């Protein structure tokens, strides 16, 4: 990547946070360990863009091997989202896509961002432009208990958060956020999806506004850098017991030095997500997972107005 691994938004976010990174782990190809990692996963998270260029987040699932890597710069995915998935239209040839592979059993995660090179009836191919791993921070350990297979899905379109959506968010120790740098970001831009974790309740709900702590990470600031350039983003919450997915679109404001962050142990800054619309799809994910074993880094973070479990004894 001759122009460097970061676009102007990421560099600006690093400066605002008082941090910097050379991005040595970001490559223009996938190393062999990443290629093998994707091929052993039963699911794959994706961030794409809707017709207005706004991010949407979703997840695809299949028997291990449904993702393959024919070359260091290519991924082949033998799955597509169903028609009721709001992100389905974003899977088109030439479109930007961000991919995240995460393995709860080992707390490993790798990202691969690029462009959809081709789409067929049963899957799509990705030309990978950026590949990098992330640390295991805030990833809760889970194991797959069963695969339910395809089933009837009850879908609901939400104009705002209802009680069921709030309950799912309040119980979440994990969610996924899709973002995009906008069309003028250059070769380091594009779509992206990343993971966020904390103790249940770490996402604060105030009506249709979600307040999210930003804990210490890898100093790349891919997500916040995208949000600086394009404040529209998308969230995906997963009910790991039932397979229900909650997909949200909205607008973000970043609070770099708001004193409110002191209310939540470990928060270096905050961001607020203003919900514009959402979709709840019951049982859409065919995987069912065990209860979590919290990461040590997760236990070092607190909840709103409560200390971290590790320090509370």
Protein Blocks (a to p, Z undefined) as FASTA:
>chain_A
ZZojadfklmmmmmmnopacehlmpccbdcfklmmmmmmpcbdcdddddfkopacddddd
ddehiaccfbfkbccddbdddfklmklmmmcghiacddddddfknopacddddddfbdcf
kbccdddfbdcdddfehiacdddfbdebjadddddddfbdcfklmmmmmmpcbdcdddde
bjklojmnccddddddddehiaccehjaccddddddehnommmmmmmmmmcdcdddddfk
nopacdddddddddfklcklmmpghiabdcddddfbdcddehkamcdcddddddfklmmp
ccehiacfklnZZ
